[in-house]
Amino acid sequence: MATFISRIALELINGPGILHEKLVLLPNQRAELFLREALKEHISDTALLPMFTTVDQFIAQAANLVVVEPLALMVRLFDCYERTRAQALPQGTSEGLGGFLNWGQTLLSDFGEIDRYLLNPAHVLGDLYNVQKLAEWDLEPGEETALMRRYSDFIALLPATYENFTSSLLEDGEAYSGLAARHLASHPESTAAYLSKNGVKHVLIAGLNALNTAELSIIQSVREECPTRTLWDLDSHYFNDPLHEAGHFLRGHVQRQKTFGKDVPTTKGVASEWKTISKHIHPVGASQYTGQAKAVAVALEDLRKSGIAPKDIAVILADESLLNPVLSFLPEAYDKVNITMGYPLDQTALSGTVRLWISVVEYALKNQRKAGKWTFYYRSLCALFTDPLFNKYWSGPVGESPLEWNTCAEHAAILVWSVLQFVDGEIGNGIALLFPAALVLLTYFRNERILISLWYMRKSDVAKAEKMLGRIRNPEKSLIKSQLAYYYLLMGMIESQRKVGKAETLLKKALNTGLRMDQDKALAKLNLAGIALTKRRKKEAQILLTEVKRLDSKNVLAEQTKYIKQQMKRI
């Protein structure tokens, strides 16, 4: 049976054009991972892979906008709303950031939907005000409450708030995902410039399903610029049934020849794998979550013994709360798993520590200062200070350097300070101080020695960075995959000043192990380009610099890249 991923791989290999001049537009990064593996199986010779990107990444990069994190967007939106309110209602009172957070997320989501579907914000948001006024038409004088007046004023300010908010973001080269899509849809020349800049001659769009109006417009712009193929992951079983929900969006694309051309969804020549593939269903009776988790473990062990590789097995959970029990009962052979649904933060050890900290804050807020003294509940403090994670975070492991201990102590002090700010009524300051403290707690799971070594490298203190990395015993076994990648990266940068051969091996290991950020990948490839140039491998250095340019979207490494190119001209 040919999988959809295999179909994409064969289309890339056998289709017109050169492989590395193609752009593959995918729904998510997970699809890219499996597509790369499929290409390895079908390509026997050395080849440059095509450019992979997700829809969101493509939109942000082509629009040349930075998609801002939700929390920063909320603060920005609050500031714009307050300025709009002060201009329109100078006599009104602010409810503060704390009150705004209750409904600001909904407002941000609504703005995103308006932009994704290219709706007129003045009409949509203006109609909301009209609907509100219709609801109040039969009120007698004096029946309108203060809360109703505040809500009406809020609705009336939405069009101006949207305009001020989006304008301020675009002026700074920033956006949220919906705004970036709207901006790119209204500027098709940006799409053309992006494709030309990256040397894209052919585009393959694969696996997309539910597309909004802005995305459809962008895809049409892509088709107008260069040859484009669209592949759909569909099955006649659900596509041809008008009542089947799985084929709802695909059926809507059938009439969109203007957008997809001859590549509109169709089941012509596509067999129904749903009906033809043999299925083996074994119902198992199990009581409660523990029994279900044990049943999954037994089934997985049976599959392993039958010769089925773990990568070919998918476990679908009907309830996300089953995740922890299933992970607890996994057979030893399944030491590495890919959790598609993500691992909830509230189920980690960190969540327990955060809850203890919140209990300390809650009591302090309810019992404000008494006689000039701070009031805390001793049981909450005892529970927090005896928490294993907090205790390790505060005191530091025995034998660690003063720098590491001081770093922990300083951030623990920040945590306590944020508590006092909340108690004192300074909510904004408390939130601002909470984030650096929480960041350190999160980085506890990323190996603090790597972080400290990185800090030394940024200060150009290579000796101390190497000494810190040397304290990591048996990195291949003690570090998780993502940590190991950054260990190799740092060691490669250190060795590049001494043994370029060893440095090259380490940097390639870092890339193969899996660096998470494009900027980190660009840094590794920039160092490899420099090493290749020293060994007179000019063509290889050129290819690597092309990759650096693609990955370095913020031009952080522009100067270093320029320098290597200048050196290249001398060879």
N, C-alpha and C positions, 0 to 999 in steps of 0.2 A: 504493500500500500504506500503510495506516494503522499507524504504529508504536505500541508500547505507551505510549510517552511522550505521543503525540498523543491516545490514548484517555483517559489521565489528564487531560490539559488540557481535552478536551471534556466530560468528566464534571464537572470543576470549574466550567466555564462554564455548562453546560446543566442541571446538577443543582440540586436545591432549595437555597434559602438564598442569602445574600449572600456574594460572593467573599471579602471580607476577614474574614468571620466564620467561615471554615473553617480547619481544621488538617489539613495533609497530612503523614502519617507515612510516611517513606521509608527504604529500607535504608541509604543513605549520602548524603553531601553531593554526590557527583558526579551522582546522579540529580536533585537539586535544581537544579543548574546547567543541565542540559538541559531540565528541565521549565519553568524560567523562560523559556528561549528559545522553547519551544513555545507558551507562553501569549502571548508577544509576537506570534506569527504569527496567533493567533486572536482577539486583542483589538485592536480598532481605536480605541476611546476610552480616555481616561484612567481608570485604575481602580487601586484598592488591591489588591495581591496577597494571597493567603492566607498564613497562617503555616506555614512549612516547618520540619520538624525530623526528625532521624534517631531511630531507636529508642533508641539509647544516650543521646542528648541529652534526649529526652523523659523517660526514666526518671530521669536525674540531676536534671533540673529539677523534675519533679513530686514526686520524693521529697525535694527540698530538701536534697540532699547533694552534697558536693564529691568528685568521683572523683579520688583521689590518684594521682600518677604511680607507675609500678612500682618505681622505685628507692627512693622514700620509703616505699612500702609494705613493701619488703624490710627496711629498717632498723626500721620499726615492728614488723613480725612478729618479727624477731630479739629485740627488746627484750621483747615479750610472752612469747616462748618462754623466754628467760632467767629472767624473773620466775617463770614457771610451774615451770621446772626447779628453781630455788632453793627454792621452797616444797615441792615434792614430793620432791626428792632433794637435800637440803642438803649431802650429802657428795660429790656429783658435781662434775665439773669442766667448765668451759665450753670449747668448741672454737673460740670466737671468731667474729667476723663473717666472716672469710675462709673458714672451713670451712662456715659456715652458708649462704653464697651458692651453694655447690655444689648443694644440694638445696632451698634455700628457694624458688626459682622454681617447682619442681615442686609444692611444698606449697601455694604461693599459687594455682597453677592448679587444684589439686584442690579447694581451698576455694571457688573461683569456680564450678566445675562443681556442687558440692554445693548451692550457693545458687541457681544458675540453674534447677535441676530440683527445687527445694524439697524436698530430701531431709533426713532427720533426721540432723544431723551426729554426734550421739552414737551412733546405730546404725551409720552407715557407718564412722566412724573406730574405733568399738569393735570392729566385725567385723574390721578390719585387725589388731588386736591378737590376736584369737582365732585368725585364720589363722596368724599368726606363731607362736603357742604350739603349734598343731597341727603345724607344721613341725618343732618341737623336741621332740615328745613322746617320741621314742625315744632321746634323748640320755642317755648315762650320766653320773653325777656327775663333774664335772671336765672333761667334754668341751665344755662351753659356753665359748667364747672371750670375751675382753674385748670384741671387736667385736660379737659376737652379743648380749651383755648390753646394750651401748650402744644397739644398734638396737631391742631390745625396750623399753628404757626410753623411747626416742624415740617409738615407736609408742604406748606407754601414755599419753604426755603430750599427744597430739594433740587429744583432745576438749576438755581444759581450755585448751589453747593457742588453739583455735578460739574458745572462749567468751570468753576474755580479749581476744583480738585484735579480734573483731567488736564487743564491748561498748565497748572503748576508742575505736574508730573512730566508732561511732554517737554516743557522748557528745560528741565533738568536731565532729559534723556532717559526717563524712567517711566514705568507703566506697571499695571497689573495685567494678567494674562488676557483678559477680555479687551482691554484698551489696546494692547499690542496687536491683537488680531484685527481690530477695527482700523487701526492706523495703517497696517500693512495692506488691508483690503482696499483702502482708499488711496494708496500710493503704490500701484503696480510697478512703477519704475524701480522701487526698492527691491522687489523680487527679481527683476531683470538684472539689476546691479549685483545682487548677491550671487546669482547663478554664474554670471560672467566672472566675478571676482574669484570664485572657487573652481573655475574651469569646468563647470558642469555642462556636458553635452547631451546627456540623456537622463531622464528622471523615471524612477519606478515607485509608484505609490501602492502600498500593499497592506492589507489587513484592516483598513479603516472601515468604520461602520456608521455611527451616529455623528454626522457632520453638521455644524451650524452654518448659518448664512455667511459669516465672515470666512470660514474655512473653505466653503464652496467657491467663494469669489477668489480666494488666494490660489486654489487649485486650478481654476480657470486661467489665472494669470500665468501660472507655471506652464500650462499647456500651450499658451500663446508664445512663450519664449523659446521652448525647446521640445523635442519629441518626448512624449510622456506615455507610459503604460500604467494601467490601473488593474491590479489583481484583487479579487474579492474572495474572502473566505466564507463560502456559502455552501449550502446543501439543499437540494430540491425538497427534502422532507419538510423543512421549515420555511423555505423561500416561497414555494408555490401555494402554501396554505395561507389564505388571507387572514385567518384568525390566529396564526402562530406569532407570538410576540417577538421571537428571536429574529424573524425576518422583516419586522416592521420598517426599520430604517432603510434596509437594502431595497425593499420594494419601492420606497419613495424615490430612490435614485434612478429607477428604470427610465423615467421620462426626462432625465437631465442630460440629454445628448450635447447640449451646449457646453456643459462642464466636463463631461467624461468622454465625449465623442462616441466611438464605437465600443468603448470599454465599459458601457453601462452594465450593471449586474444582470447576468443571465445564467440559466442552468443548461443551456444548449451544449451538449458534448460533455457535461459533468455528471458523473454517476452519483447516486445517492449513497454515500458511504454509511450513512445512518442505517439504511436498510440492508446493505450488502455485507457489512462487517459482522462477523460472528461475535456474539456477546455471551459471557458466562456470568450469570448473576447468582450469588449465593447469599440469601438472607440469613442473618445471624441475630438471634435474640440476646439482648444484653440489657441489664438493669443499670440505670444511672450512668454517669459519665465515666466512672472507673471501668466498668464492664465494657463500655464501647471502646475506650482507649486500649484495653487489653486485647479486644477482638481485632483492632487495627494492627497491633503489634504482631499477633499470631499470623494474620494475613500477609503482612510484609515479610515475615520470616519464611513463609511458604513460597512466596514469589521469588525470594532470593535463592532458595534451594532449587527452584525450578530453572534457574539460569537467567532470570530477567534482571537487567542492570538497574540500579537505583534511579539513574537519570531518566529511565523510561517509565517511571511510576509516579503517579500523581494521587495525592490523598485530598479529597474534597470534603471539607467539614460543613455540616449543616448548621452548626452553631460555633461561633468564634471562641466561646468559652471552653470548647473542647481542646483548644490548642495546647495548653499547658499539660493536661493529662496525657495527650498523645505523645508529646515530646518526652515526657517522663518515662513512658513505657517503650520507646523505640528500641529495637534490638541493637546490640553493640556494632553490628556491621554498618548501620546507618549513622555514621559519625558526623556526616555533613548533610545538612538539609537546606533547602531554599524555601523560605517562608514567603509566599506570594502576598498573603494578606497583611504582612508586617507583624511586628511583635509589639503589643500594646505596652506603652510606658508604665501604665498603672500596675502591670504585673511584674515589674522588675524590682530589684532590691532598692533602687533609687526612690521609687514611689513611696515606700514605707518611711524612708527618712524624710521626704518632703512632707508627708502627712503629719509626722511628729512635729516638724517645724511649724506647720500651719496651726496645729493645736496650741503651740506656745503663743503664736500671734493672736489667735482668736481670744484666748483668755486675757491677754494683755489689752486688747481692744475693748473688751467688755468691762474691764476693771482699770480704767484710766489711772493716771497718777494719783497716789494718795500721800498727802503730806510731802510732796516733792520727791517721792520715791517710785521707782518702777515696780509694778506688781506682776509677778509670774507665779504660776501654779507649780509647786515643787515636783509633783508627780510627772507633769509634762516635761519639765527640764531633766529630771532623772532618766526618763524614757529616751529623750533625745541624746543625752550625753553617754548613755550606755548602748546606744544603737551601734552595731558593729561597723557599718559604713561610715557614720559620722565620726566615730571614735578613731578609725584609721585615718580618715580625712583630716581630723584635727591634730592628732599627735604625730602622724607620720611613722613609717616603718623604722624599726631599730636599725641604726647604722647608716641611715641616709645622710646625704650631705646637708649642710646648713641651708643651702639654697632651696632644696626640696621641702625641708621642714618649714622654712619661712614662708614659702609660697602657700603651703597648706594653711598655716596659721593666719597669714594675711587674709586669705579668702574666707576663712572661718570668721574672722573679725568683721568682714564685709557682710556676712550672713547675719551676725548679731546686730550690726548697725542697721541693716534693712528692717529688722524686727522693731527696733527703737523708732525708726522713721514712721512705720505704720502706726505704732502706738501714739506717736506725737501728732498724728493726723496728716502727715506729709505722704500721702498715698503715692504721688508721682515719684518722689525721691525713693520711696520704698521699692517700687517696681523697678526703677532704674538700677538700684543697688542689687536687687534680687538676681538679675540676669547674669552679671559676672560671677556671682557665687554659684548659681545653677550651672553655668558653663563649666566650672571647675569640677563639679560633681559628675557631670556628663563625661568630661575628659578622663575621669578616673578609669573608665572602661576602655580607653584608647591607649593605655600605657603612657604614664607620665614621663618616663625616661626619654621616649621619642619626642614628646612635646618640648621638654627642656633642651634636648639636643638641637632641635629645630631653632629654638630661641638663641642658642649659642651660635648656630650657623648664620643666622641673620645679623649677629653682631660680629661676624667674621672671626670668631674664636674657634678655629677648627680643632685645636688640641682638646679643649674642654668638651666639645661636641663628641669627638671620638671617644674620650674617656667615659662620657655618659652612656654612649651606645655600647661600650665594652662591658658595662655592668649587666647587660641583658644576657643571661645565661641560656645557651641553646635556643636562639631565636626561632628556628624552624619549628620547634615544638612548643615554646612558651608563648608565642604570639599568634593571634588569629590572622587570617589571610590579609585583611586590609592593613593591619599593623605591620606585617612582614613586608608588604610592598613599600611602605614608607621607610622601613629600616634599610632595605636594599637601596632606596633612592638616596638617603643620607650617606650611607657608606660609599656608594658610587661617587657622589660629589666629593667626598673626602679623598678617596683613592685617585680621583682624576688629577690631583695635584702631585701624585707620586707615580703610580703604575696605571697607565692608560688602558692596558689590556685587562687588568682586573676590574677597573672602573667600568669599562664597556660591558663586561659580563654582569656586574651588579646592576647597572642601569637597565639592561635588557630584562633581567630577572624582575625588577620593579615593575616594568611595563607588563610583562607576562603574568605576574602575580595579580595585578589589578589595582592601579592607582585610581582613586575615586573621582578627583576633580580634573577637568580638562586643563586647567592651569598647571597642575602638577605633571600631567603627561607632557605638556609643552616644555616644561623645565627639563624633564628627563631627556626628551628628544633633542633639545637644544644642546645639552652636554654631549649626547651621542654624535651630533653633527660636528661639534668641535673636535671630538676624538677621531671621527672619520676623516676630517680634514687634515689632522696631524699625520694620518697614515696614508695620505694622498688618495683617498677614496672620494674624489670630488663629486661623482654622480650620486653616491649614497648620501653625502652631506646635503646636496641640493634637494633630494627627495625628503630628507628629514626636516629641512628648513621649511619646505612647503607644508608639511604636517604641523610644524610649530606655528606657522602663520594662521592655519585653520583653527587650531586649538586655542591660541592666544587671542581670544575675542576682545579683550580689554587692552591689548597692546602693551602689556606690562613688560614683555621681553623684546620690545621693538628695537631698543638700542643695541642689545646683545646680538640680536639677529642681524642687524645692519653691519656690526663689526665683523661677524663671521663671513658675511657676504663680501665685504671688502677684502678680507684675507683670501677668500676663494679666488678672486680675480688675479691674485698674484701667483697662483699655482698654474 
